[in-house]
Amino acid sequence: MYKRTIGLSGHIIDSLTLTRTMGIIMDKGGEFDILEINVGRKKSDVSKARIEVSANSPELLESILDELSVLGASIDELKEVQLVASTKDKVAPEGFYSSSNHTTHVYYDGNWIPVEDIEMDCLVVVDEKDKRAFVKPIAEVKSGDKIVVGLDGVKVSPPHRSRDEQQVFEFMNSEVSSEKPLMTLIEGIAEEMKEIKSRGGKIGVVGGPAIVHTGSGKYLASLIKEGYIDIIMAGNALATHDIESNLFGTSLGIEIETGRIVGHGHTHHMRAINKINRSGSIKDAVEDGTLTGGIMYECVKNDVPFVLAGSIRDDGPLPDVITDVIDAQKLMRKYAQEVDMVLMISTMLHSIAMGNLLPSRVKSICVDINPSTVTKLSDRGSAQVVGIVTDIGTFLPLLYNALHGD
């Protein structure tokens, strides 16, 4: 049998980390022996465990350790991180360490150094001159980059469940259900938003066109105007239908205030795009008076940046839409490192994309009427996301009122 000893530290009992560790080992065909365990007796105490993991092949042992590292398990024997230089652009050495979205350190030159701009499914590169570590997507790897290989010298610190009274934001608290106490969750989110803004933090919104279709665009626009929102990330559809609603009072040709079908209303979104094209950009349309209200208008008027990531299905698109998805991803990656909270609202693809880019320290909420959207986020590694299954036309007005004490 091939063996390695791992260490676990933190609230490993409360967060079920110890249980999940043993489950992973057994499920993958390995064996374990608990060598030592110290359970914290007070709320402020942490628990620690040393576990010997065994497997009948080095490949299986490495596979087990790799999966355990996401839970925060570290190799007990302290060794310096192994670095191997890339020999070609966009190519990593075999056995490269694939990052999680949790806070990570690497042991290099006798010190634990933090991995900067942490993000899941990336490589960890060490700058030996400056003694810094940072992540790189595989597409940005350059020949000669010193890349972390294996698990030695890597320490992952996932967030843990609090031992105090239950909070809205708890790691691994993302069970998907439409029967959660909606108002309690929304009030908790509002309080957290106020706390973040009081200390100068940033809040982002990843939004889909249903925000406009349901008549909730005015609430998001007000939150931008009042300084609650610092970045908008969406696609062509949110911006197009927001502009359509301002110019024609419709969304997808349906009158927002009455729900009445408007004659030839199905052409309104294309006419909206045409008007913005005539102005030159969304900002130009605000400045020349074509666009006088709405989400995109408030972004321009309040210097709130927006990233509109395009797709193959877009009509138009608007001139501000970034049609190169890699360029859009780079911008979203930049903002993912700057925010303290993200609200992902009624957009499956953009929510999953943003979830993949976010560090686990960022408090995240996914709101969708479709439970599978929240489930897919969690299944892809964004387990820190609080999922709320409800109609966005209900959620945004309630959140707005909670922020204003109504």
Buried (B, 14 or more C-beta within 10 A) or exposed (E): EBEBBBBBBBBBBBBBBBEBBEEBBEEBEBBBEEEEBEEBEEEEEBBBBBBBBBBEEEEBBBBBBBBBBBBBBBBBEEEEBBBBEBEEEEBBBEBBBBBBBBBBBBBBEEEEBBBBBBBBBBBBBBBEEEEBBBBBBBEBBEEEBBBBBBBBBBBBBBBBBBBEEEEBBBBBBBEBEEEBEBEEBBBBBBBBBEEBBEEEBBBBBBBBBBBBBBBBBBBBBBBBBBEBBBBBBBBBBBBBBBBBBBBBBBBBBBBBEEEEEBEEBEEBBEBBBEBBBEBEBBBBBBBEEBBEBBBBBBBBBBEBEBBBBBBEEBEBBBBBBBBEBEEBBBBBBBBBBEBBBBBBBBBBBBBBBBBBBBBBBBBBBBBBBEEEBBBBBBEBBBBBBBBBBBBBBBBBBBBBBBBEEE
